Amino acid sequence: MENLELGNVKLKWLKGGVTHLDGGAMFGVVPKPLWTRKYEVNDKNQIELRTDPIFIQAEGKNFLVESGIGNGKLNEKQKRNFGVLEESSLDAELERLGLTAADIDFVLMTHMHFDHACGLTKVIDGELTSVFPNAKIITSQVEWDEMRNPNIRSKSTYWRENWQGIEQQVEAFEKEWSFGPLKMIHTGGHSDGHSILIIEDGDSTVVHMADIMPTHAHQNPLWVMAYDDYPMDSIFAKQKWLEYGISRNAWFTFYHDSVYRAVKFDQDGKITESIERKK
């Protein structure tokens, strides 16, 4: 369990499962000889992508950034198609911290694609039930609306079973949401409702760009996914928040990266500090 401690804010990465997706889709129009220099690929042209929530303690509250891939939510065909070799062990991870899912106060959803949202619900006695019964689930209004009414493209990733059972817990925001040192900002890009998370704790800054920059290898603003619904919005947002973070010597944190949990970049895009994922 890797840690990042700021002045008054503590971050820990929990095991939420793993997927293996097509590297070409993950790097869009970037030629394979270029992106394979930066990120390992297997013989099926797939790259490993973690789905590991970030547990945050701040202001006396327990936050979770994303919910993981869940456990028992995917059938065998889905596991095979999405390269899911490991499901979530979130309950065991929270137990190690002396907590349960009932102790989570906020679940911060940058967006609600299945690989981020499957961990929000579970089936008990045939009924969809919230995994985090006492939490407020925070996402943008645009994202929440599309989650429940997906279009012909997005219906493959916005699943009814990931929102039914949590409707009363969702608090949707328009442009920004904040609590103490944490702020979510709607950016669009990867999805129309995609948001990022900024943490400002004294002189320390964390920028969590979620799927606008899913791994350290996506640091180039032009390297965006084929999965992005609005790639130009992704490019503009990534450029803006990279500049913001680098100017503040910020940590950039990741949900999907199989190599790093967090890195710092210099003005040339080189990694100057890092927290590696323990394998």
Number of C-alpha atoms within 10 A of each C-alpha: 10 15 17 16 12 16 10 13 19 15 18 17 21 25 22 27 24 23 22 21 19 16 22 18 16 22 21 18 13 17 10 14 8 10 19 17 10 12 17 14 18 11 6 10 15 19 22 22 22 25 27 29 28 27 20 22 18 16 12 9 13 17 23 24 23 28 29 29 30 26 17 13 18 16 8 11 9 11 16 13 11 17 18 20 12 17 21 23 17 23 15 14 17 17 11 11 8 9 14 16 17 12 16 22 19 22 24 24 27 28 29 26 20 22 25 26 23 25 26 28 24 21 14 9 7 7 12 17 19 23 21 23 17 14 22 19 23 22 27 29 18 19 27 23 12 17 22 16 14 17 11 7 9 16 15 11 16 25 19 14 19 26 21 16 19 20 12 9 17 19 15 18 18 13 14 16 17 13 12 11 15 18 17 24 21 24 23 24 24 25 25 18 24 27 29 25 22 20 21 17 16 11 10 16 20 23 22 26 26 24 25 29 29 21 26 24 16 20 18 14 17 18 21 28 24 17 16 20 16 16 21 16 18 27 19 15 22 26 15 12 17 22 15 14 20 19 12 13 18 25 23 26 27 27 28 25 23 22 21 19 26 25 19 20 22 14 11 7 13 11 12 10 12 16 16 14 15 10 5
